[in-house]
Amino acid sequence: MKLILLSGGSGKRLWPLSNEIRSKQFLKIVKNSGGENESMVQRVYRQMLEAKLNADITIATSATQVESIKSQLGNKVSVVVEPERRNTFPAIALSASYLFYEKNCSPNETVIVLPVDPYVGGNYFEKIHELDKAVQNGEGDIVLMGVEPTYPSEKYGYIIPEKNDGDIIRVAEFKEKPDAKTAAEFIEKGGLWNCGVFAFKLSYIMGIVSSMINCSCFRDVEAQYRKLEKTSFDYAVVEKADSVAAISYSGEWKDLGTWNTLTEVMDSQPIGDVRMSDDCENTHIINELDIPVVVMGAKNMVIAASHDGILVADKEQSSYIKRHVEDMDRRPMYEERGYGEYKVLDMAVNEDGIKSLTKRKTIKAGSSIEYQRHQNRAEIWAVISGKCIITINDRAHEALTGDTFSIGEGMLHGLKAVTDTEIIEIQVGRELIADGTEICEDHHSELLMRKS
């Protein structure tokens, strides 16, 4: 059995904490049993380990989210990077091809696809074994997991059963997001919420991939990714399958896709430097800034402040935030990276066209900023805390708080944190883009080994 977790999202519905890079699954605002904040991807991964699924896990994601995944999960899972965002069908096809060609998985292997961000109870993952059994017993080309509805929701698609064969449900059809009255009728018929969990044999999906593109290796699939239909897995595969079965799940399940639903599972206490008056009611406040937020007399509100912006909204109205922010074309001001994180402190363009970008970077002990050079910008690094080794043009320098380094265009430079380290990085140039960057990390590793 192999598991594929789908990690996507544009980050608009939970603005300003989420963005294209830090989508909702990476926000650390849900507490675990120990009272510590964890993200949804960390929660789901932990629950999978606790369920002892004993299966390889592969995460399908875009290039912009790889660093966030590495930062939060380390290198514990395989990551398949989509060449471009093209919806769930191409992402699943690419991941299945990776399992088949790169991991040499048997065509008879069960593959189970799950979203990376549902808020669920532990028994949700116990159902994974039932899905595997149903696939191997040939109950359907595709076997789904459906959630037993708790109310006639207009937000979810519905799986309409044809009949029940014990624990296995034969699926008659699918209905997308109905009105409340129709949803109630679906529930009367035994309809289930479609929660985006699919199970199938690897050979079934690879047959579909091979019918669309000529491929003999994973690189072939990557190179022809644009030829895969840009649509959902439901439309491209599930609705065209000859036989579809489902099993039901009756435990806790929430799609935390909006501020309104997310605050339902958040601790009532504010996060960050927040002062609230005693007459605030049903109000959640998250402050990621280094300045205080004071809230008085707020009722049924969500207030979120980050380096990307500030949201002040009625909880019910917060569900409609996407229409107000989808045309924002501003670079993310905060990002998690494999080495730690950074925050953008300032951006400016001088009259002569020279641009500057100032970041505060936090590098975890033992982690590194890659050895690289830029053809289009110079940089200044100032160590503001910690101890690290900064290498410039193959010369290593032990750096402590207060040390400053000037790095010209085309100069190789990298950093290895000995202790947790913070630096201020100032980029200066006519173009502050990554296209002119050359990575030489293998060479850096050799230099550091010789120094040690």
C-alpha positions as a printed Julia matrix, in Angstrom:
452×3 Matrix{Float64}:
   0.0    0.0     0.0
   1.28   3.46   -0.99
  -0.12   6.78    0.18
  -0.19  10.02   -1.8
  -0.92  13.27    0.01
  -2.08  16.17   -2.14
  -0.68  19.51   -1.0
  -1.9   22.46   -3.03
  -3.92  25.61   -2.64
  -3.42  29.25   -3.59
  -3.56  30.5     0.0
  -6.28  33.1    -0.62
  -9.04  31.9     1.73
  -6.94  32.28    4.89
  -5.24  35.52    3.89
  -3.17  37.23    5.3
  -1.57  34.29    7.14
  -1.61  32.1     4.06
  -0.24  32.87    0.62
   0.85  30.99   -2.5
   3.87  29.6    -0.66
   2.43  29.15    2.83
  -0.99  27.63    2.14
  -3.44  26.79    4.91
  -1.91  23.37    5.63
   1.3   25.03    6.85
  -0.24  27.44    9.39
   0.72  26.48   12.95
  -2.45  27.58   14.72
  -4.04  24.27   15.8
  -2.9   22.79   19.1
  -1.9   19.15   19.6
  -2.57  17.11   22.74
   0.54  18.58   24.35
  -0.75  22.12   23.92
   1.8   23.02   21.23
   0.82  24.65   17.95
   1.16  22.47   14.88
   0.17  22.83   11.25
  -2.42  20.69    9.51
   0.22  18.87    7.48
   2.13  18.11   10.69
  -1.1   16.95   12.37
  -2.1   14.66    9.48
   1.41  13.2     9.19
   1.54  12.58   12.97
  -1.86  10.89   12.91
  -0.75   8.62   10.07
   2.29   7.53   12.05
   0.18   6.99   15.16
  -2.2    4.8    13.12
   0.82   2.61   12.22
  -0.16   2.47    8.56
   3.27   1.1     7.67
   3.12   2.58    4.18
   5.37   4.78    2.08
   4.11   8.37    1.92
   4.59  10.62   -1.1
   3.51  14.27   -1.15
   2.47  15.84   -4.45
   2.97  19.59   -4.43
   4.08  22.65   -6.39
   7.64  23.98   -6.4
   6.65  26.91   -4.18
   5.63  24.59   -1.32
   8.59  22.18   -1.26
  10.61  24.22    1.22
   7.63  24.51    3.61
   7.15  20.73    3.52
  10.85  20.13    4.22
  10.83  22.69    7.0
   7.86  21.07    8.76
   8.41  17.36    8.02
  12.12  17.2     7.28
  13.15  14.6     4.72
  10.85  11.9     6.06
   8.66  11.74    2.98
   9.15  11.65   -0.76
   8.09  14.8    -2.6
   6.86  14.88   -6.2
   6.95  18.39   -7.66
   4.43  19.36  -10.31
   6.05  21.18  -13.27
   3.03  23.51  -13.1
  -0.3   23.6   -11.28
  -2.91  21.67  -13.28
  -5.5   20.41  -10.75
  -5.77  17.04   -8.96
  -5.88  14.63  -11.9
  -2.46  15.57  -13.36
  -0.97  15.69   -9.84
  -2.18  12.18   -9.04
  -1.11  10.87  -12.47
   2.38  12.3   -11.95
   2.63  10.81   -8.45
   1.45   7.39   -9.64
   4.07   7.52  -12.4
   6.71   8.3    -9.79
   5.67   5.25   -7.77
   5.66   3.03  -10.85
   8.85   4.17  -12.55
  11.04   5.61   -9.77
  10.02   3.42   -6.83
   9.43   0.3    -8.95
   6.11  -0.42   -7.25
   4.12  -3.44   -8.39
   1.21  -2.7   -10.76
  -0.95  -4.62   -8.26
  -0.06  -2.2    -5.44
  -2.9   -0.29   -3.77
  -2.51   3.48   -4.01
  -4.56   5.69   -1.7
  -4.79   9.44   -2.29
  -5.71  11.81    0.54
  -5.85  15.58    0.95
  -3.16  16.86    3.28
  -5.31  19.26    5.28
  -8.52  17.75    6.77
  -9.17  18.05   10.5
 -10.06  14.48   11.46
 -10.09  12.01   14.33
  -7.64   9.14   14.53
 -10.21   6.57   13.36
 -10.21   8.31    9.95
  -6.85   6.69    9.23
  -8.01   3.29   10.44
 -10.33   3.31    7.41
  -7.26   3.29    5.16
  -6.84  -0.43    5.81
 -10.46  -1.01    4.73
  -9.82   0.87    1.5
  -6.77  -1.28    0.79
  -8.76  -4.46    1.42
 -11.62  -3.3    -0.84
  -9.23  -2.51   -3.7
  -7.41  -5.84   -3.43
 -10.76  -7.69   -3.32
 -11.78  -6.04   -6.58
 -14.76  -4.16   -5.16
 -14.36  -1.41   -7.77
 -11.98   0.25  -10.18
 -12.01   3.13   -7.71
 -12.93   2.92   -4.02
 -13.81   6.15   -2.21
 -14.18   7.11    1.39
 -17.3    9.16    2.09
 -18.1   11.09    5.26
 -21.5   10.56    6.86
 -23.07  14.05    6.81
 -23.96  15.82   10.02
 -26.13  18.45    8.32
 -27.32  19.32    4.76
 -24.24  21.25    3.69
 -24.09  23.27    0.48
 -20.26  23.32    0.54
 -19.54  19.68   -0.32
 -20.13  17.25   -3.17
 -22.22  14.14   -2.45
 -21.7   10.46   -3.19
 -25.11   8.94   -3.97
 -25.32   5.19   -3.23
 -26.96   2.61   -5.46
 -27.02  -0.05   -2.75
 -25.09  -1.25    0.3
 -23.31  -4.6     0.25
 -22.43  -4.82    3.91
 -19.49  -2.48    4.5
 -19.18  -1.74    0.77
 -21.38   0.89   -0.88
 -22.06   0.67   -4.62
 -21.98   4.2    -6.03
 -24.71   5.31   -8.42
 -23.67   8.93   -9.1
 -22.07  12.1    -7.8
 -23.71  15.45   -7.17
 -21.8   18.7    -6.78
 -22.56  21.26   -4.06
 -26.4   21.33   -3.98
 -28.66  23.81   -2.2
 -29.67  22.93    1.37
 -33.04  21.43    0.39
 -31.49  19.12   -2.22
 -28.67  18.22    0.16
 -31.26  17.08    2.73
 -32.83  14.85    0.06
 -29.41  13.34   -0.71
 -28.89  12.57    2.96
 -32.27  10.83    3.07
 -31.0    8.57    0.28
 -27.86   7.73    2.27
 -25.65  10.23    0.5
 -22.13  10.82    1.81
 -19.9   13.88    1.64
 -17.14  13.42   -0.92
 -13.95  14.11    1.07
 -11.43  13.62   -1.74
 -10.06  10.21   -0.71
  -9.48   7.76   -3.59
  -8.07   4.22   -3.67
  -7.13   2.15   -6.73
  -4.59  -0.27   -8.09
  -1.51   1.37   -9.55
  -2.05  -0.46  -12.84
  -5.47   1.16  -13.28
  -4.12   4.72  -13.22
  -1.02   3.89  -15.23
  -3.3    2.5   -17.93
  -5.06   5.88  -18.1
  -1.74   7.77  -18.16
  -0.39   5.56  -20.96
  -3.53   6.17  -23.02
  -2.89   9.94  -22.89
   0.88  10.17  -23.39
   3.69   7.96  -24.64
   5.91   7.24  -21.65
   8.54   4.72  -20.65
   9.96   6.55  -17.62
   9.06   9.18  -15.06
  10.92  11.92  -16.98
   8.65  11.27  -19.97
   5.6   12.0   -17.82
   7.21  15.16  -16.41
   8.13  16.39  -19.87
   4.59  15.87  -21.2
   2.77  17.07  -18.09
   0.92  19.74  -20.07
  -0.74  17.03  -22.16
  -2.58  15.69  -19.1
  -6.06  17.14  -18.87
  -6.24  20.12  -16.51
  -9.16  18.91  -14.42
 -10.06  17.21  -11.17
  -9.52  13.51  -10.54
 -13.28  13.18   -9.94
 -14.13  14.38  -13.46
 -11.22  12.77  -15.32
 -11.28   9.33  -13.66
 -13.93   8.63  -11.03
 -16.99   9.63  -13.07
 -15.73   7.61  -16.06
 -14.88   4.43  -14.13
 -16.9    1.28  -14.91
 -17.37   0.49  -11.24
 -17.02   2.74   -8.2
 -17.43   1.65   -4.61
 -17.21   3.51   -1.31
 -16.85   2.94    2.4
 -18.33   5.33    4.96
 -16.6    7.23    7.73
 -18.66   8.54   10.63
 -16.01  10.2    12.8
 -14.78  13.76   13.13
 -14.11  15.49    9.81
 -13.86  19.15    8.93
 -12.62  20.94    5.86
 -10.79  23.91    7.37
 -10.94  25.94    4.2
 -12.16  29.25    5.65
 -11.48  31.39    8.7
 -14.97  30.57    9.94
 -14.36  26.8    10.0
 -10.74  27.09   11.13
 -11.62  29.08   14.24
 -14.0   26.29   15.26
 -11.01  24.07   16.1
  -8.69  26.78   17.4
  -8.02  27.35   21.06
 -10.02  30.36   22.26
  -6.93  32.19   23.46
  -5.33  34.74   21.09
  -2.05  33.95   19.36
   0.82  36.44   19.45
   1.11  39.85   21.12
  -2.61  40.53   21.64
  -4.57  42.48   24.28
  -8.34  41.86   24.45
 -10.98  43.56   26.56
 -13.19  41.33   28.7
 -16.3   42.12   26.65
 -14.95  40.49   23.46
 -17.11  37.53   22.45
 -16.47  34.63   20.05
 -13.48  36.46   18.6
 -10.21  34.92   17.46
  -7.08  37.01   17.0
  -3.76  35.92   15.47
  -0.88  38.38   15.42
   2.41  37.46   13.72
   3.8   40.99   13.84
   6.34  42.33   16.31
   3.94  45.07   17.41
   0.93  44.64   19.72
  -2.68  44.35   18.57
  -5.35  45.72   20.95
  -8.99  44.66   20.43
 -11.96  46.0    22.39
 -15.62  44.99   22.31
 -15.29  42.72   19.27
 -18.01  40.1    18.74
 -18.03  37.17   16.31
 -14.89  38.36   14.57
 -11.62  37.04   13.22
  -8.63  39.39   13.24
  -5.35  38.29   11.67
  -2.19  40.35   11.24
   0.91  39.24    9.36
   3.65  40.77    7.23
   1.36  40.24    4.22
  -1.52  42.34    5.58
  -4.25  42.71    8.2
  -7.73  41.16    8.16
 -10.6   42.42   10.29
 -13.8   40.52    9.48
 -17.08  39.23   10.78
 -16.65  35.44   10.99
 -19.49  34.69    8.61
 -18.31  37.28    6.09
 -14.74  35.93    6.28
 -15.82  33.03    4.05
 -15.98  35.46    1.12
 -12.47  36.88    1.47
 -11.1   35.31   -1.73
 -12.93  37.74   -4.01
 -11.29  40.67   -2.2
  -7.69  39.42   -2.35
  -7.43  37.22   -5.46
  -6.12  40.08   -7.6
  -3.34  40.97   -5.15
   0.01  40.47   -6.88
   2.37  41.16   -3.99
   5.3   38.91   -3.17
   4.89  36.81    0.02
   6.48  38.57    2.99
   7.06  35.41    5.02
   8.29  31.99    3.97
   9.41  28.8     5.66
  12.51  27.28    4.12
  14.42  24.07    4.65
  16.96  25.96    6.78
  14.36  27.85    8.86
  12.37  30.93    7.81
  12.58  34.51    6.64
  10.53  37.68    6.91
  10.71  40.57    4.47
  11.34  43.79    6.4
  11.55  46.3     3.57
  11.35  46.67   -0.22
  12.36  49.77   -2.17
  13.15  51.02   -5.68
  15.5   53.99   -6.04
  15.11  56.72   -8.65
  17.93  55.18  -10.7
  16.04  51.85  -10.87
  18.2   50.03   -8.32
  16.07  47.78   -6.09
  16.68  46.69   -2.51
  15.09  43.92   -0.46
  15.77  43.44    3.25
  15.08  40.1     4.94
  15.46  38.78    8.47
  16.51  35.14    8.18
  16.45  32.52   10.94
  18.68  29.49   10.33
  18.32  26.44   12.55
  21.44  24.97   14.17
  23.04  22.48   11.79
  21.18  23.85    8.76
  22.63  25.73    5.81
  21.88  28.42    3.28
  22.98  26.91   -0.02
  26.34  27.85   -1.52
  25.4   30.02   -4.47
  26.15  33.07   -6.58
  23.95  35.68   -8.24
  24.7   37.37  -11.54
  22.18  40.16  -11.04
  22.55  41.35   -7.45
  24.91  41.98   -4.55
  24.15  41.15   -0.92
  25.1   42.28    2.58
  24.85  39.81    5.46
  24.86  40.99    9.09
  24.8   38.41   11.9
  22.45  39.6    14.64
  22.51  36.48   16.84
  24.12  33.07   17.01
  27.27  31.5    15.63
  27.8   30.34   12.06
  30.36  29.71    9.35
  30.02  32.0     6.33
  31.9   30.96    3.2
  32.66  33.53    0.48
  34.56  32.51   -2.67
  35.81  29.31   -0.98
  37.11  31.13    2.11
  35.35  30.17    5.34
  34.83  32.72    8.13
  33.63  31.99   11.67
  30.92  34.6    12.24
  29.41  35.88   15.48
  26.88  38.52   16.49
  27.78  41.89   14.96
  29.88  40.55   12.07
  29.02  41.94    8.63
  29.93  40.61    5.17
  29.67  42.25    1.74
  29.01  39.88   -1.17
  29.42  41.23   -4.71
  27.68  40.07   -7.88
  28.99  36.7    -9.02
  30.65  35.88   -5.66
  30.03  32.41   -4.23
  28.54  32.53   -0.72
  26.88  30.2     1.77
  26.21  29.8     5.47
  26.27  26.91    7.95
  24.64  27.55   11.33
  26.6   26.23   14.31
  23.9   27.43   16.72
  20.49  28.91   15.93
  21.43  31.98   13.92
  19.71  35.15   12.75
  21.01  37.38   10.0
  19.83  40.49    8.2
  20.21  40.07    4.44
  20.07  43.09    2.14
  19.81  42.38   -1.59
  20.71  45.2    -4.0
  20.48  45.15   -7.77
  18.44  45.99  -10.85
  16.8   42.54  -10.78
  16.23  40.67   -7.49
  15.12  37.4    -9.06
  16.26  33.8    -8.66
  16.81  33.18  -12.4
  20.43  34.34  -12.24
  21.32  32.08   -9.29
  23.8   29.2    -9.56
  23.85  26.58   -6.77
  27.2   24.93   -5.86
  26.2   23.12   -2.66
  28.27  19.95   -3.27
  31.41  22.08   -3.46
  30.39  23.87   -0.23
  30.0   20.56    1.61
  33.53  19.56    0.6
  34.93  22.88    1.87
  33.19  22.55    5.24
  34.41  18.97    5.66
  38.0   20.06    5.05
  37.6   22.9     7.57
  36.24  20.58   10.25
